[in-house]
């Protein structure tokens, strides 16, 4: 059986008890049903880019969706573009196709590793865009009911880096059998998108991206320019997939390990004056035609996890036992925890635990991990 060190971008983790690759929806559903009927823990594997698995491996069934495919549904100037994508499809390949076809609203999500099926679970986002702004519905295998269901955008309960799908994995979920972990009670089969149709991007909503483009927040520019700019920015931060021909340990990571904290305005007011503060918008778009941003909330503020980490004393390249630590913060971005070539899952977890404790001690804010942790605790 393959080990997770060969299946994840962290390149750590032991072997799976059972490993299956599926090439059709029927095979996919059958594999899920078999695991559930046997009482085996289930891990649906996408690109392995948001996953930290213990050195002891995973005593359950791993199912990797190998399907690829984008199916256009409709496209016209008035109604925009509608298209459906199978869960196993590469996310960045979809974004590349969207930019080429003038499907607006995914361009700032360029370079995010992983698959389409993982995107709505996490409600992936970057540079002022979230996938929630373009998702029309998600077809899932409902493990509770043993049936295929379609969940509309309004039923998906999107919020910052979460959704109804992800929440079903939590011990606090009200669903019978919770927690459904490490895969949701609703396994994504395909995702339907609805976007505008235009040669220009959605309005630029992120200052760093606007500066890089020589534009202003709110401007619209050609979508391919946004994609190129985002790929360049992500590359400088080590936030792209590694090139096997030219290994780069800054990319042996799960990208951003911690989510940016959303805190009450009262707590944000207690942070130092130079602490970043960003508006938090409701996940549901303000208008029905995607892509659209939600309304700004008055009760909470988002701050920067990277800033908190740095101000708590953890600089780029930090390691628990010094500069030779096998797991260290990226030399390019403090939000990425990296395997420097010989790390174990335990090394990564020790680093995460140290950083999290330091931020809690300094600011009273508990950073939440973004990757799915399997057999690992902080």
C-alpha positions as CSV (number, residue, x, y, z in Angstrom):
1,X,0.0,0.0,0.0
2,X,1.3,3.5,-0.8
3,X,2.3,5.6,2.2
4,X,1.0,9.1,2.7
5,X,4.5,10.5,2.3
6,X,3.9,9.6,-1.4
7,X,0.3,10.9,-1.5
8,X,0.5,14.3,0.2
9,X,2.3,17.6,-0.4
10,X,3.7,17.4,3.2
11,X,5.5,14.2,2.2
12,X,5.0,12.6,5.6
13,X,2.7,9.9,7.0
14,X,2.5,6.2,7.2
15,X,0.6,3.8,5.0
16,X,-3.2,3.2,4.5
17,X,-4.7,0.0,5.4
18,X,-6.7,-0.1,2.2
19,X,-6.1,2.1,-0.9
20,X,-8.4,2.3,-3.9
21,X,-8.4,4.4,-7.0
22,X,-11.8,4.9,-8.7
23,X,-12.5,6.0,-12.3
24,X,-16.3,6.3,-12.4
25,X,-19.0,7.6,-10.2
26,X,-20.4,4.1,-9.7
27,X,-17.0,2.9,-8.6
28,X,-16.7,5.9,-6.3
29,X,-20.1,5.3,-4.6
30,X,-19.5,1.6,-4.3
31,X,-16.2,2.1,-2.5
32,X,-17.8,4.5,-0.1
33,X,-20.6,2.1,0.6
34,X,-18.3,-0.8,1.2
35,X,-16.2,1.1,3.7
36,X,-19.3,2.3,5.5
37,X,-20.9,-1.2,5.6
38,X,-17.6,-2.6,6.9
39,X,-17.4,0.1,9.6
40,X,-14.0,1.2,8.2
41,X,-12.9,4.8,8.6
42,X,-13.0,6.5,5.2
43,X,-10.6,9.1,3.8
44,X,-11.5,10.5,0.4
45,X,-8.2,11.7,-1.1
46,X,-8.0,14.6,-3.5
47,X,-4.6,16.1,-4.2
48,X,-3.3,15.5,-0.7
49,X,-2.5,19.2,-0.4
50,X,-4.6,19.8,2.7
51,X,-3.8,16.8,4.8
52,X,-1.4,15.8,7.6
53,X,-1.5,12.1,8.4
54,X,0.3,10.4,11.4
55,X,3.5,8.5,11.0
56,X,1.5,5.4,12.0
57,X,-0.6,5.7,8.9
58,X,-4.4,5.3,8.6
59,X,-6.3,2.2,9.7
60,X,-9.1,2.6,7.2
61,X,-10.0,2.9,3.5
62,X,-8.5,5.6,1.3
63,X,-10.4,6.3,-1.9
64,X,-8.8,8.5,-4.5
65,X,-11.1,9.9,-7.2
66,X,-9.2,9.8,-10.5
67,X,-12.0,11.3,-12.6
68,X,-11.4,14.3,-14.8
69,X,-13.9,16.4,-16.8
70,X,-15.6,19.7,-17.2
71,X,-19.1,19.7,-18.8
72,X,-20.4,23.0,-20.1
73,X,-24.2,23.4,-19.5
74,X,-25.0,26.8,-20.9
75,X,-23.3,30.0,-22.0
76,X,-24.7,33.3,-23.1
77,X,-24.2,37.0,-22.5
78,X,-27.4,37.3,-20.4
79,X,-27.3,34.2,-18.3
80,X,-23.5,33.8,-18.0
81,X,-21.8,30.4,-17.9
82,X,-22.9,27.3,-16.2
83,X,-20.7,24.2,-16.0
84,X,-20.3,21.1,-14.0
85,X,-17.0,19.6,-12.9
86,X,-16.3,16.1,-11.4
87,X,-14.8,16.0,-8.0
88,X,-11.5,14.5,-9.0
89,X,-10.6,17.2,-11.5
90,X,-7.6,19.4,-10.7
91,X,-8.7,22.7,-9.2
92,X,-6.0,24.8,-11.0
93,X,-6.8,23.1,-14.3
94,X,-10.4,24.2,-13.9
95,X,-9.3,27.8,-13.2
96,X,-7.1,27.7,-16.3
97,X,-10.0,26.6,-18.3
98,X,-12.3,29.2,-16.8
99,X,-9.9,32.0,-17.6
100,X,-9.5,30.7,-21.2
101,X,-13.3,30.6,-21.6
102,X,-14.0,34.0,-19.9
103,X,-15.9,32.4,-17.0
104,X,-15.4,35.1,-14.5
105,X,-14.9,34.7,-10.7
106,X,-12.3,32.0,-10.3
107,X,-9.2,33.7,-11.6
108,X,-7.9,34.9,-8.2
109,X,-8.1,31.3,-7.0
110,X,-5.3,30.3,-9.4
111,X,-2.5,28.0,-8.2
112,X,-4.4,26.5,-5.3
113,X,-3.5,22.8,-5.2
114,X,-6.0,20.0,-4.8
115,X,-9.2,19.0,-6.5
116,X,-12.6,20.4,-7.3
117,X,-14.3,18.1,-4.8
118,X,-12.3,19.7,-1.9
119,X,-13.1,23.3,-2.9
120,X,-16.6,23.6,-1.5
121,X,-15.8,21.6,1.6
122,X,-13.2,24.1,2.6
123,X,-14.8,27.0,0.8
124,X,-11.3,27.8,-0.6
125,X,-10.4,31.4,-1.0
126,X,-7.5,33.7,-1.8
127,X,-6.8,37.3,-2.9
128,X,-10.4,38.4,-2.3
129,X,-12.3,35.6,-3.9
130,X,-14.0,32.5,-2.4
131,X,-15.4,29.6,-4.3
132,X,-18.7,30.2,-2.5
133,X,-19.2,33.1,-4.9
134,X,-19.4,30.9,-7.9
135,X,-20.9,27.5,-6.7
136,X,-24.5,26.9,-7.8
137,X,-24.9,23.4,-6.3
138,X,-23.0,20.3,-5.3
139,X,-23.9,16.7,-6.0
140,X,-23.0,14.5,-3.1
141,X,-23.3,11.0,-1.9
142,X,-25.2,11.3,1.4
143,X,-23.7,8.6,3.6
144,X,-26.6,9.0,6.1
145,X,-29.3,8.3,3.5
146,X,-27.4,6.2,1.2
147,X,-28.4,8.3,-1.8
148,X,-27.2,10.9,-4.3
149,X,-28.4,14.4,-3.4
150,X,-28.0,17.9,-4.8
151,X,-27.3,20.6,-2.3
152,X,-27.9,24.2,-3.5
153,X,-25.6,27.0,-2.6
154,X,-28.1,28.2,0.0
155,X,-28.1,24.7,1.6
156,X,-24.3,24.5,1.8
157,X,-23.9,26.9,4.7
158,X,-20.7,28.5,3.4
159,X,-18.6,30.6,5.8
160,X,-15.0,31.5,6.0
161,X,-13.0,28.3,5.2
162,X,-16.0,26.1,6.1
163,X,-19.3,24.7,4.9
164,X,-22.1,22.4,5.9
165,X,-19.9,19.6,4.3
166,X,-16.9,20.4,6.5
167,X,-19.0,20.9,9.6
168,X,-20.4,17.3,9.3
169,X,-16.8,16.2,10.2
170,X,-17.0,17.8,13.6
171,X,-17.8,16.3,17.0
172,X,-20.2,19.2,17.4
173,X,-22.2,18.2,14.4
174,X,-25.8,17.3,15.1
175,X,-25.8,14.5,12.4
176,X,-26.2,10.9,13.6
177,X,-22.9,9.1,13.6
178,X,-20.9,12.3,14.0
179,X,-18.0,13.0,13.7
180,X,-17.9,11.8,10.1
181,X,-14.1,12.0,10.1
182,X,-11.8,12.3,8.2
183,X,-14.3,12.6,5.3
184,X,-17.7,14.4,5.5
185,X,-21.1,12.8,5.8
186,X,-21.6,14.2,2.3
187,X,-19.0,13.1,-0.2
188,X,-18.7,15.5,-3.2
189,X,-19.3,13.8,-6.5
190,X,-19.4,16.9,-8.7
191,X,-19.8,20.7,-8.4
192,X,-21.9,22.9,-10.6
193,X,-20.8,26.5,-11.1
194,X,-22.6,29.7,-12.3
195,X,-20.4,32.6,-13.4
196,X,-20.6,35.8,-15.4
197,X,-19.2,35.7,-18.9
198,X,-16.7,38.5,-19.6
199,X,-13.2,39.1,-20.8
200,X,-12.4,41.2,-17.7
201,X,-12.0,39.8,-14.2
202,X,-14.3,40.2,-11.3
203,X,-13.5,43.5,-9.4
204,X,-10.1,43.2,-7.7
205,X,-10.9,42.9,-4.0
206,X,-7.4,42.5,-2.4
207,X,-4.9,45.3,-2.0
208,X,-1.7,43.2,-2.6
209,X,-3.1,41.9,-5.8
210,X,-4.2,45.3,-7.0
211,X,-0.8,46.7,-6.3
212,X,0.9,43.9,-8.2
213,X,-1.3,44.6,-11.2
214,X,-0.8,48.3,-11.0
215,X,-4.6,48.7,-10.5
216,X,-6.9,49.9,-7.8
217,X,-9.2,47.8,-5.6
218,X,-12.5,47.5,-7.5
219,X,-10.9,47.6,-10.9
220,X,-11.5,44.9,-13.5
221,X,-8.6,43.7,-15.7
222,X,-8.2,40.9,-18.2
223,X,-8.6,37.5,-16.4
224,X,-5.4,36.1,-17.7
225,X,-3.5,39.0,-16.1
226,X,-5.1,38.3,-12.8
227,X,-4.2,34.6,-13.1
228,X,-0.6,35.4,-14.0
229,X,-0.2,37.9,-11.1
230,X,-1.7,35.4,-8.6
231,X,0.6,32.6,-9.7
232,X,3.6,35.0,-9.4
233,X,2.6,36.1,-5.9
234,X,1.9,32.5,-4.8
235,X,5.3,31.4,-6.2
236,X,7.2,34.1,-4.3
237,X,5.6,32.8,-1.1
238,X,6.3,29.1,-1.9
239,X,2.5,28.5,-2.2
240,X,2.6,26.5,-5.4
241,X,3.1,22.7,-5.9
242,X,6.7,21.6,-6.0
243,X,8.4,20.7,-9.3
244,X,9.8,17.2,-8.8
245,X,12.7,18.0,-11.1
246,X,13.7,21.0,-8.9
247,X,12.7,20.2,-5.3
248,X,11.9,23.2,-3.2
249,X,11.4,22.4,0.5
250,X,9.5,25.7,1.0
251,X,6.8,23.9,-1.0
252,X,6.8,20.7,1.0
253,X,3.8,22.0,3.0
254,X,0.0,22.2,3.1
255,X,0.1,25.8,2.1
256,X,-1.3,28.0,4.8
257,X,-1.4,25.8,7.9
258,X,-3.6,28.2,10.0
259,X,-6.6,30.1,9.0
260,X,-6.7,33.8,9.5
261,X,-8.6,34.4,12.8
262,X,-12.0,36.0,12.8
263,X,-12.4,37.7,16.1
264,X,-15.0,39.9,17.8
265,X,-14.5,43.6,17.2
266,X,-13.8,44.1,20.9
267,X,-10.8,41.7,20.8
268,X,-9.6,43.2,17.6
269,X,-9.6,46.6,19.4
270,X,-7.1,45.2,21.9
271,X,-4.6,44.2,19.3
272,X,-1.6,46.5,18.5
273,X,-2.5,49.5,16.3
274,X,-0.5,48.0,13.4
275,X,-2.2,44.7,13.5
276,X,-3.9,43.9,10.1
277,X,-7.7,44.2,10.2
278,X,-9.9,43.1,7.3
279,X,-13.6,43.3,6.8
280,X,-15.5,40.0,7.1
281,X,-18.3,39.4,4.6
282,X,-21.2,37.1,4.8
283,X,-20.5,34.0,2.7
284,X,-23.8,34.3,0.8
285,X,-23.4,36.7,-2.2
286,X,-25.2,40.0,-1.9
287,X,-26.8,39.5,-5.3
288,X,-27.8,36.2,-6.9
289,X,-25.7,36.4,-10.1
290,X,-22.3,35.0,-9.2
291,X,-19.6,36.0,-8.6
292,X,-20.6,38.4,-5.9
293,X,-19.2,39.4,-2.5
294,X,-21.4,39.2,0.6
295,X,-22.3,42.0,2.9
296,X,-19.7,43.3,5.4
297,X,-20.4,42.2,9.0
298,X,-20.3,44.7,11.8
299,X,-19.6,42.3,14.7
300,X,-16.3,40.6,13.7
301,X,-13.0,41.5,12.1
302,X,-10.4,39.2,10.4
303,X,-6.8,39.6,11.3
304,X,-3.6,38.0,9.8
305,X,-2.4,34.7,11.2
306,X,1.0,35.3,9.6
307,X,1.3,38.7,11.4
308,X,0.3,37.1,14.7
309,X,2.9,34.4,14.3
310,X,5.7,36.8,13.5
311,X,4.8,39.2,16.3
312,X,4.7,36.3,18.7
313,X,8.4,35.7,17.9
314,X,8.4,33.1,15.2
315,X,10.3,34.3,12.2
316,X,10.7,32.8,8.7
317,X,12.7,29.6,8.9
318,X,11.9,29.1,12.6
319,X,12.4,25.5,13.9
320,X,11.6,24.1,17.3
321,X,15.2,22.9,17.8
322,X,16.9,25.6,15.7
323,X,17.9,26.1,12.1
324,X,18.6,22.4,11.6
325,X,15.0,21.4,12.6
326,X,13.5,18.9,10.1
327,X,10.3,20.9,10.2
328,X,10.5,24.7,10.0
329,X,8.4,27.7,9.0
330,X,8.9,28.5,5.4
331,X,11.8,30.8,4.5
332,X,9.3,32.8,2.4
333,X,6.1,32.9,4.5
334,X,5.5,32.2,8.2
335,X,2.0,30.8,7.6
336,X,3.5,27.7,5.9
337,X,4.9,24.9,8.0
338,X,7.4,22.9,5.9
339,X,9.1,19.6,5.7
340,X,12.8,20.3,5.1
341,X,13.3,16.8,3.6
342,X,13.5,14.5,6.6
343,X,10.6,15.6,8.8
344,X,8.0,13.3,10.2
345,X,4.3,14.0,10.9
346,X,5.3,14.3,14.6
347,X,7.9,17.0,13.7
348,X,5.2,19.0,11.8
349,X,2.8,18.7,14.7
350,X,5.4,19.8,17.3
351,X,6.1,22.9,15.2
352,X,2.4,23.7,14.8
353,X,1.8,23.2,18.5
354,X,4.7,25.4,19.5
355,X,3.5,28.2,17.2
356,X,-0.1,27.9,18.2
357,X,0.8,28.1,21.9
358,X,3.1,31.1,21.4
359,X,0.3,33.1,19.6
360,X,-2.2,32.1,22.3
361,X,0.2,33.3,25.0
362,X,1.0,36.6,23.3
363,X,-2.5,37.6,22.0
364,X,-5.1,35.3,23.5
365,X,-6.1,34.1,20.1
366,X,-6.1,30.4,19.3
367,X,-5.1,29.7,15.7
368,X,-7.1,27.0,14.0
369,X,-5.4,24.5,11.6
370,X,-6.5,24.5,8.0
371,X,-5.4,21.0,7.0
372,X,-7.3,17.9,7.9
373,X,-5.4,16.2,10.7
374,X,-5.6,12.4,10.7
375,X,-4.2,10.7,13.8
376,X,-2.5,13.9,14.7
377,X,-3.6,16.3,17.4
378,X,-2.4,19.8,18.4
